[in-house]
Amino acid sequence: MKLLLHTCCAPCSAAILEYLSGRGIHPVLFYFNPNIYPREEYETRKNECSRYAGKLGLDIIDGDYDHDLWLKRIAGLEKEPERGQRCTECFRIRLSATARLADEKGFDTIASTLGSSRWKNLRQIAEAGKQAAASCPNLTFWDRNWRKEGLGERRNILLKENGFYNQQYCGCEFSGNNIR
């Protein structure tokens, strides 16, 4: 399996990466999160992901940060509740970019760490991932519940062991903790 793993942050990625490594899977990470606001928050999360990827000897690709384009894509959905249509569109944006990059670079599988968060709707993520993969020939979306088999608990342990920055909101300024 040649896996491109969309990653949202180090805390959500750590247990997944440990799980994959234990099965001989060494993904390339793709950090593409134009939803994150403000820019300093984006950089902090990206740096934590990069630090952890380096510790594990994994490659990480930094996607473009174009928050203005993201805002245009979700225009009209700003007042949607968490897990609403804004989140669906946000997942589509990020996983479509993941699929395009995977197709360009010759990966056969994509997955995302987004589903490790209990605050996210697994169905929305799976639908966005499958839709994104379907747009590219020979690409599949690995739809897996990253919360099972003790991965949620392991996430918390690795968060403390690695001293990760642990954000308190998804990253979007329209989420539950509106910071704008």
C-alpha positions in Angstrom: 0.0 0.0 0.0 1.3 3.4 -1.0 -0.6 5.6 1.5 -0.9 9.4 1.5 -2.3 10.3 4.9 -4.0 13.7 5.2 -3.1 14.9 8.7 -4.8 17.6 10.7 -2.6 17.8 13.7 0.0 15.9 15.7 -2.3 14.8 18.5 -4.8 13.3 16.1 -2.0 11.6 14.0 0.2 10.1 16.7 -1.8 6.9 17.6 -2.7 6.4 13.9 0.9 6.6 12.9 1.9 4.2 15.6 -0.8 1.8 14.5 0.3 2.0 10.8 4.0 1.5 11.7 3.1 -1.6 13.7 1.6 -3.0 10.6 4.6 -2.1 8.3 2.8 0.8 6.7 4.9 4.0 6.4 2.7 6.7 4.9 3.7 10.1 3.6 1.9 12.8 5.5 0.0 15.6 3.8 -0.6 18.6 5.9 -3.3 20.5 4.0 -5.6 22.6 6.3 -6.6 26.0 4.8 -9.5 26.1 7.3 -7.2 26.8 10.2 -7.4 30.3 11.6 -5.4 32.4 12.4 -2.2 31.8 10.5 -0.2 31.4 13.7 -2.5 28.5 14.7 -1.9 26.9 11.4 1.9 27.3 11.7 1.9 25.9 15.2 -0.1 22.8 14.2 2.0 22.3 11.1 5.3 22.6 13.0 4.1 20.0 15.6 3.2 17.6 12.7 6.5 18.2 11.1 8.4 17.7 14.3 6.6 14.4 15.0 7.0 13.2 11.4 10.7 13.9 11.7 10.9 11.9 14.9 9.4 9.0 13.2 11.4 9.3 10.0 8.4 10.0 7.9 8.1 12.5 5.0 5.6 15.3 5.2 4.3 17.4 2.4 3.1 20.9 3.3 0.0 21.9 1.3 -0.7 25.5 0.4 -2.3 27.7 3.1 -4.9 29.7 1.2 -7.5 30.6 3.9 -9.1 33.2 1.6 -9.9 30.6 -1.0 -11.2 28.3 1.7 -13.5 31.1 2.9 -14.8 31.6 -0.6 -15.5 27.8 -0.9 -17.6 27.7 2.3 -19.3 31.1 1.8 -22.9 31.0 3.0 -22.1 28.1 5.4 -20.5 30.2 8.2 -23.5 29.9 10.6 -23.8 26.1 10.1 -23.4 24.2 13.3 -20.4 22.0 14.0 -20.9 18.7 12.0 -23.1 20.6 9.6 -22.7 21.4 5.9 -19.7 23.7 6.5 -17.8 20.7 7.9 -18.9 18.5 5.0 -17.6 21.1 2.5 -14.4 21.6 4.5 -13.7 17.8 4.4 -14.4 17.8 0.6 -11.9 20.6 0.1 -9.1 18.9 2.0 -9.7 15.4 0.9 -10.1 16.4 -2.8 -6.7 18.1 -2.5 -5.3 14.9 -0.9 -6.7 12.8 -3.8 -5.3 15.1 -6.5 -1.8 15.0 -4.9 -2.0 11.2 -4.4 -2.9 10.8 -8.1 0.0 13.1 -9.2 2.5 11.3 -7.0 1.5 7.7 -7.7 -0.1 6.7 -4.4 -2.9 4.1 -4.5 -4.6 4.9 -1.2 -5.5 8.0 0.8 -6.8 8.3 4.4 -7.2 11.0 6.9 -6.6 11.6 10.6 -9.7 13.8 10.8 -11.8 10.9 12.0 -9.8 10.4 15.1 -11.5 13.4 16.8 -14.7 12.6 18.7 -15.9 16.0 17.6 -16.1 15.0 13.9 -18.7 13.0 12.1 -17.2 9.8 10.6 -19.9 9.5 8.0 -19.1 13.0 6.6 -15.4 12.2 6.4 -16.0 8.9 4.8 -18.3 10.3 2.1 -15.9 13.2 1.4 -13.0 10.7 1.2 -14.7 8.3 -1.1 -16.0 11.1 -3.3 -12.4 12.5 -3.6 -10.9 9.1 -4.4 -13.5 8.3 -7.0 -12.4 11.3 -9.0 -9.0 9.7 -9.6 -8.4 6.3 -11.3 -6.8 3.6 -9.3 -7.2 5.5 -6.0 -9.1 4.3 -2.9 -10.0 6.0 0.3 -9.2 3.9 3.4 -12.3 4.3 5.4 -11.4 3.3 8.9 -12.6 4.2 12.3 -9.5 5.5 14.0 -11.2 5.7 17.4 -11.5 2.0 17.9 -9.0 -0.6 19.2 -7.8 1.7 22.0 -6.5 4.3 19.6 -8.4 7.1 21.3 -6.8 6.3 24.7 -3.4 5.8 23.0 -3.8 9.3 21.4 -4.1 10.8 24.9 -1.0 9.0 26.1 1.1 10.0 23.1 -0.1 13.6 23.5 1.4 13.7 27.0 4.5 11.7 26.2 5.4 13.9 23.3 4.4 17.2 24.8 2.2 18.1 21.8 0.5 21.4 21.5 -3.2 20.4 22.0 -5.6 22.8 20.4 -9.0 23.4 21.8 -11.0 23.8 18.5 -11.0 22.3 15.1 -9.2 25.2 13.5 -12.1 26.9 11.8 -13.0 30.3 13.1 -16.7 29.4 12.8 -16.5 26.3 15.0 -17.7 26.1 18.5 -14.9 28.2 19.9 -15.3 31.2 17.7 -12.1 33.1 18.1 -12.6 35.9 15.5 
